[in-house]
Amino acid sequence: HSPSFSNQFHSTTEDLVMKLSKREEEINEAIDKLVDFKTRVGTEIDQLEDRRFRIILRERYIRCKSWADIAIEQNYDKRYIYELHGYALKEFEKEFPAKFI
């Protein structure tokens, strides 16, 4: 290979590594923000009085579980989980109105 091809390849590789490094930094920052957000919301959920509300909101929004899984784990009918979820959201809104603006 000619020196110019080698230099061009090296430069392209360096550019790619720099771009990947920057992208990795951006992803890590986004992950940090998500973790902070989940921690903050989890703390707020934990302040709700009704244990059922805390469980449903935490399982759904912090642990990202499906409604079916939550219903099975809590030994409730899925329709009842939906009903409790509605009450839980109303309670959360009452406790933390700024979150719903």
C-alpha positions in Angstrom: 0.0 0.0 0.0 1.1 3.5 -0.7 1.8 5.8 2.3 -1.1 8.1 1.3 -3.5 5.2 1.6 -2.2 4.2 4.9 -2.3 7.8 6.3 -5.9 8.2 4.9 -7.0 4.9 6.5 -5.4 5.9 9.8 -7.1 9.3 9.7 -10.4 7.7 8.9 -10.0 5.2 11.7 -9.1 8.0 14.2 -12.1 10.0 13.1 -14.4 7.0 13.6 -12.9 6.2 17.1 -13.4 9.9 18.1 -17.0 9.8 16.8 -17.7 6.5 18.7 -16.1 7.9 21.8 -18.3 11.0 21.6 -21.4 8.9 21.0 -20.5 6.7 24.0 -20.3 9.8 26.2 -23.7 11.0 25.0 -25.2 7.6 25.7 -23.7 7.5 29.2 -25.0 11.0 29.9 -28.5 9.9 28.8 -28.3 6.8 31.0 -27.2 9.0 34.0 -30.2 11.3 33.4 -32.6 8.3 33.1 -31.3 6.8 36.3 -31.6 10.1 38.1 -35.1 10.6 36.8 -36.2 7.1 37.9 -34.6 7.6 41.3 -36.5 10.9 41.8 -39.8 9.5 40.6 -39.3 6.3 42.7 -38.8 8.5 45.8 -42.0 10.3 45.0 -43.9 7.1 44.4 -42.7 5.8 47.7 -44.4 8.8 49.4 -47.9 7.6 48.4 -49.9 6.2 51.3 -51.6 3.3 49.6 -49.2 0.4 49.3 -51.1 -1.0 46.2 -50.6 2.3 44.4 -46.9 2.4 45.2 -46.4 -1.2 43.9 -48.4 -0.6 40.7 -46.6 2.6 39.8 -43.2 1.3 40.7 -43.6 -2.0 38.8 -45.0 -0.2 35.7 -42.9 2.9 35.5 -39.7 2.1 37.3 -39.3 -1.6 36.5 -41.2 -1.4 33.2 -43.3 -4.5 33.8 -46.4 -5.3 31.7 -49.9 -5.0 33.1 -50.3 -8.7 32.8 -47.2 -9.4 34.9 -48.2 -6.9 37.5 -51.6 -8.5 37.8 -50.2 -12.0 38.1 -47.6 -10.9 40.7 -50.2 -9.0 42.8 -52.8 -11.8 42.4 -55.3 -9.3 40.9 -57.4 -9.3 37.7 -55.9 -7.2 35.0 -59.0 -5.0 34.9 -58.6 -4.3 38.6 -55.0 -3.3 38.1 -56.1 -0.8 35.5 -58.7 0.6 37.9 -56.1 0.8 40.7 -53.6 2.4 38.3 -56.2 5.2 37.6 -56.6 5.9 41.3 -52.8 5.8 41.8 -52.3 8.4 39.1 -54.9 10.6 40.6 -53.3 10.3 44.0 -49.9 11.0 42.5 -51.2 14.1 40.7 -52.7 15.3 44.0 -49.4 14.8 45.8 -47.2 16.1 43.0 -49.3 18.5 40.9 -46.2 20.1 39.3 -45.5 16.8 37.5 -48.8 17.1 35.5 -48.4 20.7 34.2 
